[in-house]
Amino acid sequence: MSGETHIGLEPWGTSDFWLLEQTVGSPEMMRHLGGAETHERMAQRQERFEQPGSGMFKIVDETTRKALGSVGFWERRWRSVDVYETGWFVLPGYQGRGIATAATGKLIQLVKEDGRRRFLHAFPAVENAPSNAICSKLGFVLIDECDFEYPPGNLMRCNDWRLELFDA
């Protein structure tokens, strides 16, 4: 599978809870993000994600329609500025094929079309080399390292990557 050619984004659906179980519910997938989430927390996520306009998407192979992971964006206040934040997961069997880069690139186009925020940030853990490489490939600028609380009560060391969506 070549990355960008066959990768699509579909709005998160009511039957996509299994994808949360395979991503945020997985200790391995969440090793850089404070550990696996509880069933209750995943159920709360599912409820938010399946709402129209949630900004969360399933990454799919456009040929087979198979789900490969997830990508999304959401609003947050960061250093006194309203920005968007993004994050992604690719299921283990599909990692290393450019899927996260292609999917996040498609997401960036959607966020640019939204036009409400000037900046899109990503906060991968400092030691998460693949996610940091994705940010660099997609034109994000490394602002600095920062302490980031995720999940609540867990302080982690992250890189603050910022993408300017439009000129001021």
ChimeraX commands (.cxc) that place a marker at each C-alpha (Angstrom):
marker #1 position 0.00,0.00,0.00 radius 0.5
marker #1 position 1.48,3.33,-0.90 radius 0.5
marker #1 position 0.71,6.06,1.61 radius 0.5
marker #1 position -1.13,8.95,0.07 radius 0.5
marker #1 position -2.70,7.36,-2.99 radius 0.5
marker #1 position -5.09,5.03,-1.20 radius 0.5
marker #1 position -5.68,6.75,2.15 radius 0.5
marker #1 position -9.01,8.37,2.95 radius 0.5
marker #1 position -10.70,9.91,5.96 radius 0.5
marker #1 position -14.22,9.04,7.07 radius 0.5
marker #1 position -16.12,10.75,9.89 radius 0.5
marker #1 position -16.06,8.74,13.11 radius 0.5
marker #1 position -19.08,6.43,13.27 radius 0.5
marker #1 position -21.28,4.78,15.85 radius 0.5
marker #1 position -19.67,1.39,15.13 radius 0.5
marker #1 position -16.05,2.53,15.58 radius 0.5
marker #1 position -15.63,1.80,19.31 radius 0.5
marker #1 position -13.46,-1.22,18.43 radius 0.5
marker #1 position -10.90,1.20,16.98 radius 0.5
marker #1 position -10.65,2.98,20.34 radius 0.5
marker #1 position -10.08,-0.40,22.00 radius 0.5
marker #1 position -7.21,-1.08,19.57 radius 0.5
marker #1 position -5.62,2.37,20.00 radius 0.5
marker #1 position -6.27,4.26,23.24 radius 0.5
marker #1 position -7.22,1.01,24.96 radius 0.5
marker #1 position -3.89,-0.62,24.10 radius 0.5
marker #1 position -0.97,-0.34,26.54 radius 0.5
marker #1 position 1.49,-0.59,23.62 radius 0.5
marker #1 position -0.21,2.11,21.54 radius 0.5
marker #1 position -0.45,4.39,24.60 radius 0.5
marker #1 position 3.10,3.87,25.88 radius 0.5
marker #1 position 3.99,7.51,25.09 radius 0.5
marker #1 position 0.65,8.82,26.39 radius 0.5
marker #1 position 0.33,7.68,29.97 radius 0.5
marker #1 position -0.99,4.15,29.42 radius 0.5
marker #1 position -4.21,2.52,28.22 radius 0.5
marker #1 position -7.54,4.19,28.88 radius 0.5
marker #1 position -10.34,2.58,30.85 radius 0.5
marker #1 position -13.49,1.27,29.19 radius 0.5
marker #1 position -15.45,4.13,30.75 radius 0.5
marker #1 position -13.11,6.77,29.33 radius 0.5
marker #1 position -13.21,5.12,25.89 radius 0.5
marker #1 position -17.04,5.11,26.01 radius 0.5
marker #1 position -16.97,8.86,26.75 radius 0.5
marker #1 position -14.61,9.39,23.82 radius 0.5
marker #1 position -16.84,7.35,21.53 radius 0.5
marker #1 position -19.84,9.49,22.46 radius 0.5
marker #1 position -17.93,12.71,21.65 radius 0.5
marker #1 position -16.28,11.39,18.50 radius 0.5
marker #1 position -19.46,10.11,16.85 radius 0.5
marker #1 position -21.12,13.53,17.04 radius 0.5
marker #1 position -21.35,15.30,13.65 radius 0.5
marker #1 position -18.51,17.81,13.26 radius 0.5
marker #1 position -16.43,16.25,16.07 radius 0.5
marker #1 position -13.23,16.62,14.04 radius 0.5
marker #1 position -12.41,12.93,14.51 radius 0.5
marker #1 position -11.88,10.62,11.56 radius 0.5
marker #1 position -11.22,6.99,10.82 radius 0.5
marker #1 position -8.25,6.47,8.47 radius 0.5
marker #1 position -9.29,4.01,5.76 radius 0.5
marker #1 position -7.73,2.24,2.82 radius 0.5
marker #1 position -9.85,3.62,-0.02 radius 0.5
marker #1 position -9.54,0.40,-2.00 radius 0.5
marker #1 position -10.51,-2.13,0.69 radius 0.5
marker #1 position -12.44,0.27,3.03 radius 0.5
marker #1 position -10.44,-1.30,5.89 radius 0.5
marker #1 position -9.85,0.94,8.92 radius 0.5
marker #1 position -6.15,1.60,9.51 radius 0.5
marker #1 position -6.27,4.06,12.40 radius 0.5
marker #1 position -7.60,7.46,13.41 radius 0.5
marker #1 position -6.75,11.13,13.11 radius 0.5
marker #1 position -8.45,14.24,14.39 radius 0.5
marker #1 position -8.33,17.82,15.52 radius 0.5
marker #1 position -9.92,19.73,18.37 radius 0.5
marker #1 position -9.88,23.20,19.89 radius 0.5
marker #1 position -7.70,24.06,22.86 radius 0.5
marker #1 position -6.28,27.10,24.58 radius 0.5
marker #1 position -2.48,27.06,24.44 radius 0.5
marker #1 position -0.33,29.82,25.92 radius 0.5
marker #1 position -3.25,32.27,25.89 radius 0.5
marker #1 position -4.14,31.58,22.24 radius 0.5
marker #1 position -7.07,29.58,20.84 radius 0.5
marker #1 position -5.55,26.93,18.56 radius 0.5
marker #1 position -6.29,23.52,17.14 radius 0.5
marker #1 position -4.47,20.43,18.31 radius 0.5
marker #1 position -4.08,17.26,16.28 radius 0.5
marker #1 position -3.24,13.66,17.01 radius 0.5
marker #1 position -3.24,10.32,15.19 radius 0.5
marker #1 position -2.95,6.58,15.63 radius 0.5
marker #1 position -2.15,3.92,13.05 radius 0.5
marker #1 position -2.82,0.30,13.97 radius 0.5
marker #1 position 0.40,-1.68,14.53 radius 0.5
marker #1 position 0.12,-3.83,11.39 radius 0.5
marker #1 position 0.08,-0.70,9.20 radius 0.5
marker #1 position 2.75,1.46,10.84 radius 0.5
marker #1 position 5.86,2.54,8.95 radius 0.5
marker #1 position 4.08,2.85,5.59 radius 0.5
marker #1 position 3.45,6.61,5.49 radius 0.5
marker #1 position -0.21,6.22,6.47 radius 0.5
marker #1 position -0.13,8.64,9.41 radius 0.5
marker #1 position 1.69,11.24,7.32 radius 0.5
marker #1 position -0.78,10.91,4.43 radius 0.5
marker #1 position -3.84,10.96,6.71 radius 0.5
marker #1 position -2.61,13.92,8.75 radius 0.5
marker #1 position -1.82,15.75,5.50 radius 0.5
marker #1 position -5.44,15.26,4.42 radius 0.5
marker #1 position -6.62,16.41,7.84 radius 0.5
marker #1 position -4.52,19.58,7.56 radius 0.5
marker #1 position -6.40,20.46,4.36 radius 0.5
marker #1 position -9.72,20.09,6.21 radius 0.5
marker #1 position -8.48,22.24,9.08 radius 0.5
marker #1 position -7.30,24.93,6.66 radius 0.5
marker #1 position -10.74,24.96,5.05 radius 0.5
marker #1 position -12.30,25.42,8.49 radius 0.5
marker #1 position -10.43,28.73,8.74 radius 0.5
marker #1 position -11.25,29.53,12.38 radius 0.5
marker #1 position -7.82,29.06,13.94 radius 0.5
marker #1 position -4.46,30.26,12.69 radius 0.5
marker #1 position -2.36,27.51,14.24 radius 0.5
marker #1 position -2.49,23.73,14.45 radius 0.5
marker #1 position -0.31,22.17,17.16 radius 0.5
marker #1 position 0.87,18.62,17.78 radius 0.5
marker #1 position 2.43,17.50,21.05 radius 0.5
marker #1 position 4.20,14.17,20.58 radius 0.5
marker #1 position 6.31,12.89,23.45 radius 0.5
marker #1 position 9.96,13.89,23.04 radius 0.5
marker #1 position 10.96,10.21,22.79 radius 0.5
marker #1 position 8.30,9.39,20.15 radius 0.5
marker #1 position 10.57,9.62,17.11 radius 0.5
marker #1 position 8.00,8.48,14.50 radius 0.5
marker #1 position 5.40,11.09,15.50 radius 0.5
marker #1 position 8.03,13.83,15.68 radius 0.5
marker #1 position 9.20,12.85,12.17 radius 0.5
marker #1 position 5.62,13.14,10.87 radius 0.5
marker #1 position 5.40,16.69,12.21 radius 0.5
marker #1 position 8.66,17.61,10.50 radius 0.5
marker #1 position 7.60,16.04,7.17 radius 0.5
marker #1 position 4.31,17.95,7.17 radius 0.5
marker #1 position 5.91,21.36,7.68 radius 0.5
marker #1 position 5.23,21.88,11.38 radius 0.5
marker #1 position 7.82,24.07,13.09 radius 0.5
marker #1 position 9.34,22.82,16.34 radius 0.5
marker #1 position 8.68,25.58,18.88 radius 0.5
marker #1 position 10.19,23.98,21.99 radius 0.5
marker #1 position 9.93,21.19,24.53 radius 0.5
marker #1 position 7.21,21.57,27.12 radius 0.5
marker #1 position 5.60,19.78,30.01 radius 0.5
marker #1 position 2.15,18.61,29.00 radius 0.5
marker #1 position -0.48,17.04,31.23 radius 0.5
marker #1 position -1.99,13.99,29.55 radius 0.5
marker #1 position -3.96,12.22,30.68 radius 0.5
marker #1 position -5.03,14.43,33.61 radius 0.5
marker #1 position -2.63,13.88,36.46 radius 0.5
marker #1 position 0.19,12.60,34.23 radius 0.5
marker #1 position 2.92,15.07,33.30 radius 0.5
marker #1 position 4.84,14.19,30.16 radius 0.5
marker #1 position 7.67,15.86,28.25 radius 0.5
marker #1 position 6.54,16.78,24.73 radius 0.5
marker #1 position 7.68,18.67,21.70 radius 0.5
marker #1 position 5.44,21.58,20.76 radius 0.5
marker #1 position 5.11,21.51,16.96 radius 0.5
marker #1 position 3.14,24.31,15.29 radius 0.5
marker #1 position 1.78,24.63,11.77 radius 0.5
marker #1 position 0.61,28.02,10.52 radius 0.5
marker #1 position -2.67,27.44,8.68 radius 0.5
marker #1 position -2.92,30.92,7.17 radius 0.5
marker #1 position -1.12,34.26,7.33 radius 0.5
marker #1 position -2.33,36.76,9.89 radius 0.5
marker link #1:1,2 radius 0.2
marker link #1:2,3 radius 0.2
marker link #1:3,4 radius 0.2
marker link #1:4,5 radius 0.2
marker link #1:5,6 radius 0.2
marker link #1:6,7 radius 0.2
marker link #1:7,8 radius 0.2
marker link #1:8,9 radius 0.2
marker link #1:9,10 radius 0.2
marker link #1:10,11 radius 0.2
marker link #1:11,12 radius 0.2
marker link #1:12,13 radius 0.2
marker link #1:13,14 radius 0.2
marker link #1:14,15 radius 0.2
marker link #1:15,16 radius 0.2
marker link #1:16,17 radius 0.2
marker link #1:17,18 radius 0.2
marker link #1:18,19 radius 0.2
marker link #1:19,20 radius 0.2
marker link #1:20,21 radius 0.2
marker link #1:21,22 radius 0.2
marker link #1:22,23 radius 0.2
marker link #1:23,24 radius 0.2
marker link #1:24,25 radius 0.2
marker link #1:25,26 radius 0.2
marker link #1:26,27 radius 0.2
marker link #1:27,28 radius 0.2
marker link #1:28,29 radius 0.2
marker link #1:29,30 radius 0.2
marker link #1:30,31 radius 0.2
marker link #1:31,32 radius 0.2
marker link #1:32,33 radius 0.2
marker link #1:33,34 radius 0.2
marker link #1:34,35 radius 0.2
marker link #1:35,36 radius 0.2
marker link #1:36,37 radius 0.2
marker link #1:37,38 radius 0.2
marker link #1:38,39 radius 0.2
marker link #1:39,40 radius 0.2
marker link #1:40,41 radius 0.2
marker link #1:41,42 radius 0.2
marker link #1:42,43 radius 0.2
marker link #1:43,44 radius 0.2
marker link #1:44,45 radius 0.2
marker link #1:45,46 radius 0.2
marker link #1:46,47 radius 0.2
marker link #1:47,48 radius 0.2
marker link #1:48,49 radius 0.2
marker link #1:49,50 radius 0.2
marker link #1:50,51 radius 0.2
marker link #1:51,52 radius 0.2
marker link #1:52,53 radius 0.2
marker link #1:53,54 radius 0.2
marker link #1:54,55 radius 0.2
marker link #1:55,56 radius 0.2
marker link #1:56,57 radius 0.2
marker link #1:57,58 radius 0.2
marker link #1:58,59 radius 0.2
marker link #1:59,60 radius 0.2
marker link #1:60,61 radius 0.2
marker link #1:61,62 radius 0.2
marker link #1:62,63 radius 0.2
marker link #1:63,64 radius 0.2
marker link #1:64,65 radius 0.2
marker link #1:65,66 radius 0.2
marker link #1:66,67 radius 0.2
marker link #1:67,68 radius 0.2
marker link #1:68,69 radius 0.2
marker link #1:69,70 radius 0.2
marker link #1:70,71 radius 0.2
marker link #1:71,72 radius 0.2
marker link #1:72,73 radius 0.2
marker link #1:73,74 radius 0.2
marker link #1:74,75 radius 0.2
marker link #1:75,76 radius 0.2
marker link #1:76,77 radius 0.2
marker link #1:77,78 radius 0.2
marker link #1:78,79 radius 0.2
marker link #1:79,80 radius 0.2
marker link #1:80,81 radius 0.2
marker link #1:81,82 radius 0.2
marker link #1:82,83 radius 0.2
marker link #1:83,84 radius 0.2
marker link #1:84,85 radius 0.2
marker link #1:85,86 radius 0.2
marker link #1:86,87 radius 0.2
marker link #1:87,88 radius 0.2
marker link #1:88,89 radius 0.2
marker link #1:89,90 radius 0.2
marker link #1:90,91 radius 0.2
marker link #1:91,92 radius 0.2
marker link #1:92,93 radius 0.2
marker link #1:93,94 radius 0.2
marker link #1:94,95 radius 0.2
marker link #1:95,96 radius 0.2
marker link #1:96,97 radius 0.2
marker link #1:97,98 radius 0.2
marker link #1:98,99 radius 0.2
marker link #1:99,100 radius 0.2
marker link #1:100,101 radius 0.2
marker link #1:101,102 radius 0.2
marker link #1:102,103 radius 0.2
marker link #1:103,104 radius 0.2
marker link #1:104,105 radius 0.2
marker link #1:105,106 radius 0.2
marker link #1:106,107 radius 0.2
marker link #1:107,108 radius 0.2
marker link #1:108,109 radius 0.2
marker link #1:109,110 radius 0.2
marker link #1:110,111 radius 0.2
marker link #1:111,112 radius 0.2
marker link #1:112,113 radius 0.2
marker link #1:113,114 radius 0.2
marker link #1:114,115 radius 0.2
marker link #1:115,116 radius 0.2
marker link #1:116,117 radius 0.2
marker link #1:117,118 radius 0.2
marker link #1:118,119 radius 0.2
marker link #1:119,120 radius 0.2
marker link #1:120,121 radius 0.2
marker link #1:121,122 radius 0.2
marker link #1:122,123 radius 0.2
marker link #1:123,124 radius 0.2
marker link #1:124,125 radius 0.2
marker link #1:125,126 radius 0.2
marker link #1:126,127 radius 0.2
marker link #1:127,128 radius 0.2
marker link #1:128,129 radius 0.2
marker link #1:129,130 radius 0.2
marker link #1:130,131 radius 0.2
marker link #1:131,132 radius 0.2
marker link #1:132,133 radius 0.2
marker link #1:133,134 radius 0.2
marker link #1:134,135 radius 0.2
marker link #1:135,136 radius 0.2
marker link #1:136,137 radius 0.2
marker link #1:137,138 radius 0.2
marker link #1:138,139 radius 0.2
marker link #1:139,140 radius 0.2
marker link #1:140,141 radius 0.2
marker link #1:141,142 radius 0.2
marker link #1:142,143 radius 0.2
marker link #1:143,144 radius 0.2
marker link #1:144,145 radius 0.2
marker link #1:145,146 radius 0.2
marker link #1:146,147 radius 0.2
marker link #1:147,148 radius 0.2
marker link #1:148,149 radius 0.2
marker link #1:149,150 radius 0.2
marker link #1:150,151 radius 0.2
marker link #1:151,152 radius 0.2
marker link #1:152,153 radius 0.2
marker link #1:153,154 radius 0.2
marker link #1:154,155 radius 0.2
marker link #1:155,156 radius 0.2
marker link #1:156,157 radius 0.2
marker link #1:157,158 radius 0.2
marker link #1:158,159 radius 0.2
marker link #1:159,160 radius 0.2
marker link #1:160,161 radius 0.2
marker link #1:161,162 radius 0.2
marker link #1:162,163 radius 0.2
marker link #1:163,164 radius 0.2
marker link #1:164,165 radius 0.2
marker link #1:165,166 radius 0.2
marker link #1:166,167 radius 0.2
marker link #1:167,168 radius 0.2
view
